[in-house]
Amino acid sequence: MQLIINGKTRNFEVANFSVANLVTTLALEGKRLAIECNGEIVPRSQFADTQLADGDKLEIVGAVGGG
């Protein structure tokens, strides 16, 4: 499966792949994230239920704290 993440093409060797699987694969679990898939925000509560398809375009943004 080929996904475009933050403007870069990435290949994954999976057939059924959810946003939650992607977060785990990219080692982003536990981080405060906003994920957009094909122009639509994916609520965190829907990560496990949102299936990705070949060619999907994702933007992943992490919250940064500090002062």
C-alpha positions in Angstrom: 0.0 0.0 0.0 1.3 3.4 -0.9 0.4 6.4 1.2 1.4 10.1 1.0 2.2 11.3 4.4 3.0 15.0 4.9 3.9 15.2 1.2 6.2 12.2 1.1 5.3 8.8 -0.5 5.6 5.9 1.9 5.1 2.2 1.1 3.6 -0.3 3.6 3.4 -4.1 3.2 -0.1 -4.5 4.5 -3.6 -5.0 3.0 -5.9 -3.9 5.9 -4.5 -0.8 7.5 -6.3 1.6 9.8 -5.2 5.0 11.1 -4.5 3.3 14.4 -2.2 0.8 12.7 -0.4 3.6 11.0 0.1 5.4 14.3 1.6 2.3 15.8 3.8 1.6 12.8 5.2 5.1 12.9 5.8 4.8 16.7 3.5 7.7 17.5 1.3 6.1 20.1 0.6 8.2 23.2 1.5 11.4 21.4 -1.0 14.3 20.9 -1.8 14.1 17.2 -4.1 15.6 14.6 -4.5 13.5 11.5 -6.2 14.5 8.3 -7.0 11.9 5.6 -7.8 13.2 2.1 -8.8 16.6 3.5 -10.9 15.3 6.4 -9.9 15.4 10.1 -10.0 11.9 11.6 -11.1 12.1 15.3 -9.0 10.1 17.7 -12.0 8.1 18.6 -12.2 6.9 14.9 -8.5 6.0 14.4 -9.3 2.2 14.8 -12.3 2.4 12.5 -10.8 4.5 9.7 -9.4 2.2 7.1 -6.7 3.6 4.7 -6.6 2.8 1.0 -3.8 2.8 -1.5 -3.0 6.4 -2.5 -4.6 8.1 0.5 -3.1 11.5 1.4 -2.5 12.1 5.1 -1.2 15.1 7.1 0.0 14.2 10.6 0.7 17.1 13.0 1.9 16.6 16.6 1.3 19.1 19.4 4.4 20.6 20.9 4.4 22.0 24.4 6.7 24.4 25.9 7.1 27.9 27.3 
